[in-house]
Amino acid sequence: MFFNRMESGRASISDAVYMEVITGLHGTTMPTILAAACQAMVGAITTYETGDIVTAGLTVAGVVVAIVRLFEIFAFRRRLSCPPQLGRAEAARWERRYVAGTVATASGARRVCRAQHRAG
């Protein structure tokens, strides 16, 4: 599986740089909030115009995924503030969670767009 390959083999960057990258991924909530707002607006307009219940469901699912991603970002920040210091293996687990949320968001957005295109 793709997620298992992410940390296989010898590390190409130092632990400090890797930790900085993972911390940067969780550094801001604005992209997640904007993606949720845009998906909600497009989904709501499409559902209103077409009456398509599938689009409505996908829109709600997309907003739920965004909320879960926000909780994950806040949990990461909370984890950073507590000892012991975050290790590379644990950072890799946080990275996988972040990537899974990104894939879920992109997949949901694609499905809403596809439903809109079919209706359109």
C-alpha positions as a Markdown table, in Angstrom:
| # | Residue | x | y | z |
|---|---|---|---|---|
| 1 | Met | 0.0 | 0.0 | 0.0 |
| 2 | Phe | 1.1 | 3.5 | -0.7 |
| 3 | Phe | 1.1 | 4.6 | 3.0 |
| 4 | Asn | 3.5 | 1.8 | 4.0 |
| 5 | Arg | 6.0 | 3.0 | 1.4 |
| 6 | Met | 6.2 | 6.5 | 2.8 |
| 7 | Glu | 8.7 | 5.6 | 5.5 |
| 8 | Ser | 10.5 | 2.6 | 4.0 |
| 9 | Gly | 14.2 | 2.6 | 3.3 |
| 10 | Arg | 16.8 | 5.0 | 4.5 |
| 11 | Ala | 15.7 | 8.5 | 5.4 |
| 12 | Ser | 16.7 | 11.0 | 2.8 |
| 13 | Ile | 16.3 | 14.0 | 5.1 |
| 14 | Ser | 17.4 | 14.5 | 8.7 |
| 15 | Asp | 15.0 | 13.9 | 11.6 |
| 16 | Ala | 15.0 | 17.6 | 12.4 |
| 17 | Val | 14.0 | 18.6 | 8.9 |
| 18 | Tyr | 11.4 | 15.8 | 8.7 |
| 19 | Met | 9.8 | 17.0 | 12.0 |
| 20 | Glu | 9.8 | 20.6 | 10.7 |
| 21 | Val | 7.9 | 19.4 | 7.6 |
| 22 | Ile | 5.3 | 17.5 | 9.6 |
| 23 | Thr | 4.9 | 20.4 | 11.9 |
| 24 | Gly | 4.4 | 22.7 | 8.9 |
| 25 | Leu | 1.7 | 20.4 | 7.6 |
| 26 | His | -0.3 | 20.9 | 10.8 |
| 27 | Gly | 0.7 | 24.6 | 11.1 |
| 28 | Thr | -2.4 | 26.2 | 9.7 |
| 29 | Thr | -6.1 | 25.4 | 9.7 |
| 30 | Met | -7.0 | 27.9 | 7.0 |
| 31 | Pro | -6.7 | 25.6 | 3.9 |
| 32 | Thr | -8.9 | 23.0 | 5.6 |
| 33 | Ile | -11.5 | 25.7 | 6.5 |
| 34 | Leu | -11.5 | 27.2 | 3.0 |
| 35 | Ala | -11.8 | 23.8 | 1.4 |
| 36 | Ala | -14.8 | 22.9 | 3.6 |
| 37 | Ala | -16.4 | 26.3 | 2.9 |
| 38 | Cys | -16.0 | 26.0 | -0.8 |
| 39 | Gln | -17.2 | 22.4 | -0.9 |
| 40 | Ala | -20.2 | 23.3 | 1.2 |
| 41 | Met | -21.1 | 26.3 | -1.1 |
| 42 | Val | -20.7 | 24.4 | -4.4 |
| 43 | Gly | -22.5 | 21.4 | -3.0 |
| 44 | Ala | -25.4 | 23.5 | -1.6 |
| 45 | Ile | -25.8 | 25.4 | -4.9 |
| 46 | Thr | -25.7 | 22.1 | -6.9 |
| 47 | Thr | -28.1 | 20.4 | -4.6 |
| 48 | Tyr | -30.5 | 23.4 | -4.7 |
| 49 | Glu | -30.4 | 23.6 | -8.5 |
| 50 | Thr | -30.6 | 19.9 | -9.2 |
| 51 | Gly | -32.3 | 18.4 | -6.1 |
| 52 | Asp | -29.8 | 15.6 | -6.2 |
| 53 | Ile | -29.7 | 13.8 | -2.9 |
| 54 | Val | -26.4 | 12.1 | -3.7 |
| 55 | Thr | -24.7 | 15.5 | -4.0 |
| 56 | Ala | -26.2 | 16.6 | -0.8 |
| 57 | Gly | -24.8 | 13.5 | 1.0 |
| 58 | Leu | -21.4 | 14.0 | -0.6 |
| 59 | Thr | -21.4 | 17.6 | 0.5 |
| 60 | Val | -22.2 | 16.7 | 4.1 |
| 61 | Ala | -19.6 | 14.0 | 4.1 |
| 62 | Gly | -17.0 | 16.4 | 2.8 |
| 63 | Val | -17.8 | 18.9 | 5.6 |
| 64 | Val | -17.6 | 16.1 | 8.2 |
| 65 | Val | -14.1 | 15.1 | 6.8 |
| 66 | Ala | -13.0 | 18.7 | 7.1 |
| 67 | Ile | -14.1 | 18.8 | 10.7 |
| 68 | Val | -12.3 | 15.6 | 11.5 |
| 69 | Arg | -9.2 | 17.0 | 9.8 |
| 70 | Leu | -9.4 | 20.1 | 12.0 |
| 71 | Phe | -9.7 | 18.0 | 15.1 |
| 72 | Glu | -6.6 | 16.1 | 13.9 |
| 73 | Ile | -4.6 | 19.3 | 13.5 |
| 74 | Phe | -5.6 | 20.5 | 17.0 |
| 75 | Ala | -4.7 | 17.0 | 18.4 |
| 76 | Phe | -1.3 | 17.3 | 16.7 |
| 77 | Arg | -0.7 | 20.7 | 18.2 |
| 78 | Arg | -1.7 | 19.4 | 21.6 |
| 79 | Arg | 0.6 | 16.4 | 21.3 |
| 80 | Leu | 3.5 | 18.8 | 20.4 |
| 81 | Ser | 3.0 | 20.7 | 23.6 |
| 82 | Cys | 3.2 | 17.6 | 25.8 |
| 83 | Pro | 6.4 | 15.6 | 26.7 |
| 84 | Pro | 8.0 | 13.4 | 25.6 |
| 85 | Gln | 9.3 | 15.0 | 22.4 |
| 86 | Leu | 7.8 | 13.7 | 19.2 |
| 87 | Gly | 9.9 | 11.0 | 17.5 |
| 88 | Arg | 10.3 | 10.3 | 13.9 |
| 89 | Ala | 8.1 | 7.1 | 14.0 |
| 90 | Glu | 5.3 | 9.0 | 15.7 |
| 91 | Ala | 5.6 | 11.9 | 13.3 |
| 92 | Ala | 5.2 | 9.4 | 10.4 |
| 93 | Arg | 1.9 | 8.2 | 11.9 |
| 94 | Trp | 0.7 | 11.8 | 12.1 |
| 95 | Glu | 1.8 | 12.3 | 8.5 |
| 96 | Arg | -0.2 | 9.3 | 7.4 |
| 97 | Arg | -3.3 | 10.6 | 9.1 |
| 98 | Tyr | -2.8 | 14.0 | 7.4 |
| 99 | Val | -2.4 | 12.3 | 4.0 |
| 100 | Ala | -5.5 | 10.2 | 4.5 |
| 101 | Gly | -7.5 | 13.3 | 5.3 |
| 102 | Thr | -6.1 | 15.0 | 2.2 |
| 103 | Val | -7.0 | 12.1 | 0.0 |
| 104 | Ala | -10.5 | 11.9 | 1.5 |
| 105 | Thr | -11.0 | 15.6 | 0.9 |
| 106 | Ala | -9.8 | 15.4 | -2.7 |
| 107 | Ser | -11.9 | 12.3 | -3.4 |
| 108 | Gly | -15.0 | 13.9 | -2.0 |
| 109 | Ala | -14.5 | 17.1 | -4.0 |
| 110 | Arg | -14.0 | 15.1 | -7.1 |
| 111 | Arg | -17.3 | 13.2 | -6.5 |
| 112 | Val | -19.2 | 16.5 | -5.9 |
| 113 | Cys | -17.7 | 17.9 | -9.1 |
| 114 | Arg | -18.6 | 14.7 | -11.0 |
| 115 | Ala | -22.2 | 14.8 | -9.7 |
| 116 | Gln | -22.4 | 18.5 | -10.7 |
| 117 | His | -21.1 | 17.8 | -14.2 |
| 118 | Arg | -23.6 | 14.9 | -14.7 |
| 119 | Ala | -26.4 | 17.2 | -13.5 |
| 120 | Gly | -25.3 | 20.0 | -15.6 |
